[in-house]
Amino acid sequence: ILGLEPDERARKGLFLAFQYPVEIPGVSNANFLRAALNARQPEGEEIEATDFYAKLYEEMDKLEMSRSFTARAVNEGFSGGEKKRAEIFQMAMLEPTMCILDETDSGLDIDALKVVSDGVNLLRDPSRAVIVITHYQRLLEHIVPDTVHVLSKGQIVKSGDKSLALELEEKGYADIIAAAA
């Protein structure tokens, strides 16, 4: 997968939510999502506008988003919470099979954390893997993990259930990383 271009990775079902999502001035959220969905269609095919907007509004309703969001430029002038909610919305629209959420709790206040977590939980599905990268237990109070992994120098050095996250919160990473070395 490392040798593939980003659009090829997306076509294979991979989705990445960034710690710091970038702004795309001049491109509305609706146009961005329609282009992304059309890029995944077979050559020469496009999603019908009525089907696209039906799905767009259905997912917006699930995430309790204002219709005005569709006309706003991607992440331009968004708060941290709005940017993260926008990525969860993108994830809902694109229906990937593998989602990587890189520190999706970064920069969120308590209310935004709950909204984003609720969105992730709505998208949990046995046919979808979600990797949530975080350094803080507080996110895992809202998105309860099936499995917790500790990574050090690109390697998984310890795995466990949600109790491992509680242990890390209490004791830190040092002992686990030292034991792995």
Contacts in CASP RR format, 6 or more apart in sequence:
PFRMAT RR
TARGET T0000
AUTHOR 0000-0000-0000
METHOD contacts of the structure
MODEL  1
ILGLEPDERARKGLFLAFQYPVEIPGVSNANFLRAALNARQPEGEEIEAT
DFYAKLYEEMDKLEMSRSFTARAVNEGFSGGEKKRAEIFQMAMLEPTMCI
LDETDSGLDIDALKVVSDGVNLLRDPSRAVIVITHYQRLLEHIVPDTVHV
LSKGQIVKSGDKSLALELEEKGYADIIAAAA
1 9 0 8 1.000
1 12 0 8 1.000
1 14 0 8 1.000
4 12 0 8 1.000
7 39 0 8 1.000
10 36 0 8 1.000
10 39 0 8 1.000
10 40 0 8 1.000
10 94 0 8 1.000
10 96 0 8 1.000
11 39 0 8 1.000
11 40 0 8 1.000
13 94 0 8 1.000
13 96 0 8 1.000
13 97 0 8 1.000
13 98 0 8 1.000
14 96 0 8 1.000
14 97 0 8 1.000
14 98 0 8 1.000
14 100 0 8 1.000
15 90 0 8 1.000
15 91 0 8 1.000
15 94 0 8 1.000
15 96 0 8 1.000
15 98 0 8 1.000
15 99 0 8 1.000
15 100 0 8 1.000
16 99 0 8 1.000
16 100 0 8 1.000
16 102 0 8 1.000
17 84 0 8 1.000
17 87 0 8 1.000
17 88 0 8 1.000
17 90 0 8 1.000
17 91 0 8 1.000
17 99 0 8 1.000
17 100 0 8 1.000
17 101 0 8 1.000
17 102 0 8 1.000
17 104 0 8 1.000
18 87 0 8 1.000
18 102 0 8 1.000
19 102 0 8 1.000
19 103 0 8 1.000
19 104 0 8 1.000
19 106 0 8 1.000
20 106 0 8 1.000
21 75 0 8 1.000
21 83 0 8 1.000
21 84 0 8 1.000
21 86 0 8 1.000
21 87 0 8 1.000
22 75 0 8 1.000
23 73 0 8 1.000
23 74 0 8 1.000
23 75 0 8 1.000
23 76 0 8 1.000
23 77 0 8 1.000
23 78 0 8 1.000
24 32 0 8 1.000
24 73 0 8 1.000
24 74 0 8 1.000
24 75 0 8 1.000
24 76 0 8 1.000
25 73 0 8 1.000
25 76 0 8 1.000
26 73 0 8 1.000
26 76 0 8 1.000
27 73 0 8 1.000
27 74 0 8 1.000
28 70 0 8 1.000
28 71 0 8 1.000
28 72 0 8 1.000
28 73 0 8 1.000
28 74 0 8 1.000
29 69 0 8 1.000
29 70 0 8 1.000
29 71 0 8 1.000
29 72 0 8 1.000
29 73 0 8 1.000
29 74 0 8 1.000
29 86 0 8 1.000
29 89 0 8 1.000
30 56 0 8 1.000
30 70 0 8 1.000
30 71 0 8 1.000
32 74 0 8 1.000
33 52 0 8 1.000
33 56 0 8 1.000
33 90 0 8 1.000
33 93 0 8 1.000
33 94 0 8 1.000
34 47 0 8 1.000
34 52 0 8 1.000
36 90 0 8 1.000
36 93 0 8 1.000
36 94 0 8 1.000
37 47 0 8 1.000
37 52 0 8 1.000
37 93 0 8 1.000
37 94 0 8 1.000
38 46 0 8 1.000
38 47 0 8 1.000
40 94 0 8 1.000
41 47 0 8 1.000
55 93 0 8 1.000
56 70 0 8 1.000
56 93 0 8 1.000
57 67 0 8 1.000
59 89 0 8 1.000
59 92 0 8 1.000
59 93 0 8 1.000
60 66 0 8 1.000
60 67 0 8 1.000
60 69 0 8 1.000
60 70 0 8 1.000
60 89 0 8 1.000
62 92 0 8 1.000
62 119 0 8 1.000
62 122 0 8 1.000
63 85 0 8 1.000
63 88 0 8 1.000
63 89 0 8 1.000
63 92 0 8 1.000
63 115 0 8 1.000
63 119 0 8 1.000
63 122 0 8 1.000
64 115 0 8 1.000
65 85 0 8 1.000
65 89 0 8 1.000
69 86 0 8 1.000
69 89 0 8 1.000
72 78 0 8 1.000
74 86 0 8 1.000
75 82 0 8 1.000
75 83 0 8 1.000
75 86 0 8 1.000
78 86 0 8 1.000
79 112 0 8 1.000
80 107 0 8 1.000
80 108 0 8 1.000
80 112 0 8 1.000
81 107 0 8 1.000
81 108 0 8 1.000
81 109 0 8 1.000
81 112 0 8 1.000
81 115 0 8 1.000
81 116 0 8 1.000
84 104 0 8 1.000
84 108 0 8 1.000
84 112 0 8 1.000
84 116 0 8 1.000
85 112 0 8 1.000
85 115 0 8 1.000
85 116 0 8 1.000
87 101 0 8 1.000
87 104 0 8 1.000
88 104 0 8 1.000
88 116 0 8 1.000
88 119 0 8 1.000
88 120 0 8 1.000
88 123 0 8 1.000
91 99 0 8 1.000
91 123 0 8 1.000
92 119 0 8 1.000
92 122 0 8 1.000
92 123 0 8 1.000
95 128 0 8 1.000
96 128 0 8 1.000
97 127 0 8 1.000
97 128 0 8 1.000
97 129 0 8 1.000
98 128 0 8 1.000
98 129 0 8 1.000
98 131 0 8 1.000
99 123 0 8 1.000
99 128 0 8 1.000
99 129 0 8 1.000
99 130 0 8 1.000
99 131 0 8 1.000
100 131 0 8 1.000
100 133 0 8 1.000
101 120 0 8 1.000
101 130 0 8 1.000
101 131 0 8 1.000
101 132 0 8 1.000
101 133 0 8 1.000
102 133 0 8 1.000
103 133 0 8 1.000
103 134 0 8 1.000
103 135 0 8 1.000
104 116 0 8 1.000
104 120 0 8 1.000
104 132 0 8 1.000
104 133 0 8 1.000
104 134 0 8 1.000
104 139 0 8 1.000
105 113 0 8 1.000
105 116 0 8 1.000
105 134 0 8 1.000
105 136 0 8 1.000
105 138 0 8 1.000
105 139 0 8 1.000
108 116 0 8 1.000
113 138 0 8 1.000
113 139 0 8 1.000
113 142 0 8 1.000
114 142 0 8 1.000
117 139 0 8 1.000
117 142 0 8 1.000
117 143 0 8 1.000
118 142 0 8 1.000
120 130 0 8 1.000
120 132 0 8 1.000
120 143 0 8 1.000
121 142 0 8 1.000
121 143 0 8 1.000
123 130 0 8 1.000
124 130 0 8 1.000
132 139 0 8 1.000
132 140 0 8 1.000
132 143 0 8 1.000
132 145 0 8 1.000
134 140 0 8 1.000
136 169 0 8 1.000
137 165 0 8 1.000
137 166 0 8 1.000
137 168 0 8 1.000
137 169 0 8 1.000
140 148 0 8 1.000
140 162 0 8 1.000
140 165 0 8 1.000
144 162 0 8 1.000
145 161 0 8 1.000
145 162 0 8 1.000
145 165 0 8 1.000
146 161 0 8 1.000
147 159 0 8 1.000
147 160 0 8 1.000
147 161 0 8 1.000
148 159 0 8 1.000
148 160 0 8 1.000
148 161 0 8 1.000
148 162 0 8 1.000
148 164 0 8 1.000
148 165 0 8 1.000
148 168 0 8 1.000
149 156 0 8 1.000
149 158 0 8 1.000
149 159 0 8 1.000
149 160 0 8 1.000
150 156 0 8 1.000
150 157 0 8 1.000
150 158 0 8 1.000
150 159 0 8 1.000
150 164 0 8 1.000
150 168 0 8 1.000
150 173 0 8 1.000
150 176 0 8 1.000
150 177 0 8 1.000
151 157 0 8 1.000
152 173 0 8 1.000
152 176 0 8 1.000
152 177 0 8 1.000
152 180 0 8 1.000
155 180 0 8 1.000
157 176 0 8 1.000
157 177 0 8 1.000
157 179 0 8 1.000
157 180 0 8 1.000
158 164 0 8 1.000
158 176 0 8 1.000
158 179 0 8 1.000
158 180 0 8 1.000
168 176 0 8 1.000
END
